[in-house]
Amino acid sequence: MPSMDMVRRFAGADPEGDAQVLGLCLKAAEEWYAKAGVPSQEGDLYDFWVCNLAAWFYDNRGAGGEDAKVPPYIVASVHQLRPKKGARKT
């Protein structure tokens, strides 16, 4: 699972600042993936994409309109992370 330190480094944020905002961005990223059908999971790929989205939320906080749309490369990551239909859990 991604940590606050991972998100902070991914976003290039000051280690001493914005912990509350980064925490909200991390939670929002995890919820965004959950609503897209991606269960929370262990692994570098999941951590990378959650940190990427959390950093994007952080960098674009306060944005509106077209600037508030999640980039296509992040949307496409759902296909990498979502369990395949009919796949057995191991």
C-alpha positions as a Markdown table, in Angstrom:
| # | Residue | x | y | z |
|---|---|---|---|---|
| 1 | Met | 0.0 | 0.0 | 0.0 |
| 2 | Pro | 1.3 | 3.5 | -0.8 |
| 3 | Ser | 2.6 | 5.5 | 2.2 |
| 4 | Met | 2.4 | 9.2 | 2.7 |
| 5 | Asp | 6.2 | 9.3 | 2.3 |
| 6 | Met | 5.9 | 7.7 | -1.2 |
| 7 | Val | 3.2 | 10.2 | -2.2 |
| 8 | Arg | 5.1 | 13.1 | -0.8 |
| 9 | Arg | 8.2 | 12.1 | -2.8 |
| 10 | Phe | 6.2 | 11.4 | -5.9 |
| 11 | Ala | 4.6 | 14.8 | -5.8 |
| 12 | Gly | 7.9 | 16.5 | -5.0 |
| 13 | Ala | 6.3 | 18.1 | -1.9 |
| 14 | Asp | 8.1 | 19.6 | 1.0 |
| 15 | Pro | 8.6 | 16.9 | 3.7 |
| 16 | Glu | 7.4 | 19.4 | 6.4 |
| 17 | Gly | 4.4 | 20.8 | 4.7 |
| 18 | Asp | 0.9 | 19.9 | 3.4 |
| 19 | Ala | 0.6 | 16.5 | 5.1 |
| 20 | Gln | -3.1 | 17.0 | 5.5 |
| 21 | Val | -3.7 | 17.9 | 1.9 |
| 22 | Leu | -1.4 | 15.0 | 0.7 |
| 23 | Gly | -3.3 | 12.6 | 3.0 |
| 24 | Leu | -6.6 | 13.7 | 1.4 |
| 25 | Cys | -5.1 | 13.3 | -2.1 |
| 26 | Leu | -3.9 | 9.8 | -1.2 |
| 27 | Lys | -7.3 | 8.8 | 0.2 |
| 28 | Ala | -9.1 | 10.3 | -2.9 |
| 29 | Ala | -6.8 | 8.3 | -5.2 |
| 30 | Glu | -7.5 | 5.1 | -3.4 |
| 31 | Glu | -11.2 | 5.8 | -3.6 |
| 32 | Trp | -11.0 | 6.7 | -7.2 |
| 33 | Tyr | -9.5 | 3.4 | -8.1 |
| 34 | Ala | -11.9 | 1.5 | -5.9 |
| 35 | Lys | -14.9 | 3.1 | -7.7 |
| 36 | Ala | -13.3 | 2.1 | -11.0 |
| 37 | Gly | -13.4 | -1.5 | -9.9 |
| 38 | Val | -9.8 | -1.8 | -8.8 |
| 39 | Pro | -9.5 | -3.4 | -5.4 |
| 40 | Ser | -6.7 | -2.3 | -3.0 |
| 41 | Gln | -3.7 | -4.6 | -3.6 |
| 42 | Glu | -0.1 | -5.1 | -2.7 |
| 43 | Gly | 2.5 | -4.5 | -5.3 |
| 44 | Asp | 4.6 | -1.9 | -7.0 |
| 45 | Leu | 2.3 | -1.4 | -10.0 |
| 46 | Tyr | -0.7 | -0.5 | -7.7 |
| 47 | Asp | 1.5 | 1.7 | -5.5 |
| 48 | Phe | 2.9 | 3.5 | -8.6 |
| 49 | Trp | -0.5 | 4.3 | -10.0 |
| 50 | Val | -2.1 | 5.4 | -6.7 |
| 51 | Cys | 0.9 | 7.7 | -6.0 |
| 52 | Asn | 0.8 | 9.0 | -9.5 |
| 53 | Leu | -2.9 | 9.9 | -9.2 |
| 54 | Ala | -2.5 | 11.3 | -5.7 |
| 55 | Ala | 0.3 | 13.5 | -7.0 |
| 56 | Trp | -1.8 | 14.6 | -9.9 |
| 57 | Phe | -4.7 | 15.5 | -7.4 |
| 58 | Tyr | -2.1 | 17.4 | -5.3 |
| 59 | Asp | -0.7 | 19.3 | -8.3 |
| 60 | Asn | -4.1 | 20.2 | -9.7 |
| 61 | Arg | -6.0 | 21.0 | -6.5 |
| 62 | Gly | -8.3 | 23.9 | -7.1 |
| 63 | Ala | -8.4 | 23.2 | -10.9 |
| 64 | Gly | -11.8 | 23.3 | -12.6 |
| 65 | Gly | -13.3 | 22.5 | -16.0 |
| 66 | Glu | -11.0 | 20.7 | -18.5 |
| 67 | Asp | -8.0 | 21.1 | -16.2 |
| 68 | Ala | -9.9 | 18.9 | -13.6 |
| 69 | Lys | -10.2 | 15.9 | -15.8 |
| 70 | Val | -8.0 | 12.9 | -14.8 |
| 71 | Pro | -5.4 | 12.4 | -17.6 |
| 72 | Pro | -6.0 | 9.5 | -20.1 |
| 73 | Tyr | -2.8 | 7.8 | -19.1 |
| 74 | Ile | -4.1 | 7.4 | -15.5 |
| 75 | Val | -7.5 | 6.3 | -16.7 |
| 76 | Ala | -5.9 | 3.7 | -18.8 |
| 77 | Ser | -4.0 | 2.3 | -15.8 |
| 78 | Val | -7.4 | 1.0 | -14.5 |
| 79 | His | -7.1 | -1.8 | -17.2 |
| 80 | Gln | -3.7 | -2.8 | -15.8 |
| 81 | Leu | -5.0 | -3.0 | -12.3 |
| 82 | Arg | -8.5 | -4.2 | -12.5 |
| 83 | Pro | -8.9 | -8.0 | -12.0 |
| 84 | Lys | -9.6 | -9.8 | -15.2 |
| 85 | Lys | -13.1 | -11.2 | -15.5 |
| 86 | Gly | -13.2 | -14.9 | -14.7 |
| 87 | Ala | -9.7 | -14.8 | -13.3 |
| 88 | Arg | -9.1 | -16.8 | -10.2 |
| 89 | Lys | -7.7 | -15.2 | -7.1 |
| 90 | Thr | -4.5 | -16.7 | -5.8 |
